[in-house]
Amino acid sequence: MSLEGGCQCGAVRYRVEGEPEHSAFCHCSDCRKSSGAPATVWSAFPAERFSVTGGEAKTYSSNGASMRHFCANCGTGMWYVNEEVLPGMVDIQTATLDDPEALPPAVHIQAAEELSWMKAAHDLPHFDRYPGP
């Protein structure tokens, strides 16, 4: 399997090959801060099966080990590298894939940091589109 993805503006593109080692919702506070979302879905691949195919991402580290790669143009976070925690792996933000349906998450991780209101999030009303006035 070969999957491609990239940022919202199209300036940075990447490709991953094969099946991920894992695909998971992450609830850690670092992911929340970097994404502005209550959780982020990641799919981890061995570094040799990841390649940047267009553009150049900017890198930010909040702690010296967590390297978050994002588009300097539009701000989209795309992949994460942490050699201390995930040696030899690249974690891609699954929602940045052209086909994010290809890698559904299988687990929730860092659940100790999950926001309390996320436990009831699926019980809230669902609308196919913005409900309007």
C-alpha positions as a Markdown table, in Angstrom:
| # | Residue | x | y | z |
|---|---|---|---|---|
| 1 | Met | 0.0 | 0.0 | 0.0 |
| 2 | Ser | 1.2 | 3.5 | -0.9 |
| 3 | Leu | -0.5 | 6.5 | 0.5 |
| 4 | Glu | 0.1 | 10.2 | 0.0 |
| 5 | Gly | -0.8 | 13.3 | 1.9 |
| 6 | Gly | 0.1 | 16.9 | 2.6 |
| 7 | Cys | -0.8 | 20.2 | 4.0 |
| 8 | Gln | -4.0 | 22.2 | 3.3 |
| 9 | Cys | -2.3 | 24.6 | 0.8 |
| 10 | Gly | -0.5 | 21.8 | -1.1 |
| 11 | Ala | 3.0 | 23.3 | -0.5 |
| 12 | Val | 4.3 | 20.2 | 1.3 |
| 13 | Arg | 3.6 | 16.6 | 0.2 |
| 14 | Tyr | 4.6 | 13.2 | 1.6 |
| 15 | Arg | 4.2 | 9.5 | 0.9 |
| 16 | Val | 4.1 | 6.4 | 3.2 |
| 17 | Glu | 4.5 | 2.8 | 2.1 |
| 18 | Gly | 3.0 | -0.3 | 3.6 |
| 19 | Glu | 0.9 | -0.8 | 6.7 |
| 20 | Pro | 1.4 | 1.4 | 9.7 |
| 21 | Glu | 2.9 | 0.0 | 12.9 |
| 22 | His | -0.1 | 1.5 | 14.7 |
| 23 | Ser | -2.9 | 4.0 | 14.2 |
| 24 | Ala | -4.2 | 5.7 | 17.3 |
| 25 | Phe | -6.1 | 8.7 | 18.8 |
| 26 | Cys | -3.7 | 10.5 | 21.0 |
| 27 | His | -5.1 | 12.5 | 23.9 |
| 28 | Cys | -1.9 | 14.0 | 25.3 |
| 29 | Ser | -1.8 | 17.7 | 26.1 |
| 30 | Asp | 1.2 | 18.3 | 23.7 |
| 31 | Cys | -0.9 | 17.0 | 20.8 |
| 32 | Arg | -3.9 | 19.1 | 21.9 |
| 33 | Lys | -1.7 | 22.3 | 22.1 |
| 34 | Ser | -0.1 | 21.7 | 18.7 |
| 35 | Ser | -3.3 | 20.8 | 16.8 |
| 36 | Gly | -5.9 | 22.9 | 18.6 |
| 37 | Ala | -8.1 | 19.8 | 18.8 |
| 38 | Pro | -9.1 | 17.5 | 21.7 |
| 39 | Ala | -7.3 | 14.6 | 20.1 |
| 40 | Thr | -5.1 | 13.8 | 17.1 |
| 41 | Val | -5.0 | 10.6 | 15.1 |
| 42 | Trp | -1.5 | 9.3 | 14.3 |
| 43 | Ser | -0.3 | 6.5 | 12.1 |
| 44 | Ala | 3.3 | 5.4 | 12.7 |
| 45 | Phe | 5.6 | 4.1 | 9.9 |
| 46 | Pro | 9.2 | 3.1 | 10.0 |
| 47 | Ala | 11.2 | 6.1 | 8.8 |
| 48 | Glu | 12.5 | 4.3 | 5.7 |
| 49 | Arg | 8.9 | 4.0 | 4.5 |
| 50 | Phe | 8.2 | 7.7 | 4.7 |
| 51 | Ser | 9.4 | 10.3 | 2.2 |
| 52 | Val | 8.8 | 14.0 | 1.5 |
| 53 | Thr | 7.7 | 14.3 | -2.1 |
| 54 | Gly | 7.2 | 18.0 | -2.4 |
| 55 | Gly | 8.1 | 21.2 | -0.6 |
| 56 | Glu | 9.8 | 21.6 | 2.8 |
| 57 | Ala | 8.3 | 21.4 | 6.2 |
| 58 | Lys | 9.2 | 23.6 | 9.1 |
| 59 | Thr | 10.1 | 21.9 | 12.4 |
| 60 | Tyr | 9.1 | 22.9 | 16.0 |
| 61 | Ser | 10.1 | 21.1 | 19.2 |
| 62 | Ser | 8.3 | 21.9 | 22.5 |
| 63 | Asn | 10.7 | 19.8 | 24.6 |
| 64 | Gly | 13.9 | 19.0 | 22.5 |
| 65 | Ala | 12.8 | 15.5 | 21.7 |
| 66 | Ser | 9.4 | 15.9 | 20.0 |
| 67 | Met | 9.9 | 17.2 | 16.5 |
| 68 | Arg | 6.7 | 18.4 | 14.9 |
| 69 | His | 6.8 | 19.1 | 11.2 |
| 70 | Phe | 4.3 | 21.5 | 9.7 |
| 71 | Cys | 3.8 | 23.7 | 6.6 |
| 72 | Ala | 5.2 | 27.2 | 7.2 |
| 73 | Asn | 2.6 | 28.5 | 4.7 |
| 74 | Cys | -0.7 | 27.3 | 6.0 |
| 75 | Gly | 0.3 | 25.9 | 9.4 |
| 76 | Thr | -0.9 | 22.3 | 8.8 |
| 77 | Gly | 0.8 | 19.8 | 11.2 |
| 78 | Met | 1.7 | 16.7 | 9.2 |
| 79 | Trp | 4.3 | 14.4 | 11.0 |
| 80 | Tyr | 6.1 | 13.9 | 14.2 |
| 81 | Val | 9.4 | 12.3 | 15.1 |
| 82 | Asn | 10.7 | 11.5 | 18.6 |
| 83 | Glu | 13.8 | 9.3 | 18.7 |
| 84 | Glu | 13.5 | 8.9 | 22.4 |
| 85 | Val | 10.0 | 7.5 | 22.5 |
| 86 | Leu | 9.5 | 6.1 | 18.9 |
| 87 | Pro | 13.0 | 5.4 | 17.6 |
| 88 | Gly | 13.2 | 5.0 | 13.8 |
| 89 | Met | 9.5 | 5.9 | 13.4 |
| 90 | Val | 7.6 | 8.8 | 11.7 |
| 91 | Asp | 4.1 | 9.4 | 13.0 |
| 92 | Ile | 1.9 | 11.1 | 10.4 |
| 93 | Gln | -1.2 | 13.0 | 11.2 |
| 94 | Thr | -3.7 | 10.6 | 9.6 |
| 95 | Ala | -6.2 | 13.3 | 8.7 |
| 96 | Thr | -3.6 | 14.9 | 6.4 |
| 97 | Leu | -3.7 | 11.9 | 4.1 |
| 98 | Asp | -5.4 | 12.3 | 0.8 |
| 99 | Asp | -7.5 | 9.3 | 1.9 |
| 100 | Pro | -7.7 | 9.4 | 5.7 |
| 101 | Glu | -10.3 | 6.6 | 5.6 |
| 102 | Ala | -7.5 | 4.2 | 4.6 |
| 103 | Leu | -6.1 | 4.2 | 8.1 |
| 104 | Pro | -8.8 | 4.1 | 10.8 |
| 105 | Pro | -7.5 | 4.4 | 14.4 |
| 106 | Ala | -7.5 | 1.1 | 16.4 |
| 107 | Val | -6.8 | 2.5 | 19.9 |
| 108 | His | -6.8 | 5.5 | 22.2 |
| 109 | Ile | -3.4 | 6.4 | 23.7 |
| 110 | Gln | -2.4 | 8.8 | 26.4 |
| 111 | Ala | -5.9 | 8.4 | 27.8 |
| 112 | Ala | -4.8 | 9.6 | 31.2 |
| 113 | Glu | -4.8 | 13.1 | 29.7 |
| 114 | Glu | -8.1 | 12.8 | 27.8 |
| 115 | Leu | -10.4 | 15.8 | 28.4 |
| 116 | Ser | -13.3 | 14.7 | 30.6 |
| 117 | Trp | -15.9 | 16.0 | 28.1 |
| 118 | Met | -14.6 | 13.8 | 25.3 |
| 119 | Lys | -16.1 | 10.7 | 27.0 |
| 120 | Ala | -19.6 | 11.9 | 26.1 |
| 121 | Ala | -18.7 | 13.5 | 22.8 |
| 122 | His | -20.4 | 10.8 | 20.7 |
| 123 | Asp | -23.7 | 11.3 | 22.6 |
| 124 | Leu | -24.0 | 14.9 | 21.4 |
| 125 | Pro | -26.4 | 15.7 | 18.5 |
| 126 | His | -24.9 | 15.1 | 15.0 |
| 127 | Phe | -25.7 | 17.3 | 12.0 |
| 128 | Asp | -24.6 | 16.4 | 8.4 |
| 129 | Arg | -23.7 | 20.1 | 7.9 |
| 130 | Tyr | -23.6 | 23.3 | 10.0 |
| 131 | Pro | -27.2 | 23.5 | 11.5 |
| 132 | Gly | -27.7 | 27.1 | 10.6 |
| 133 | Pro | -29.6 | 29.8 | 12.5 |
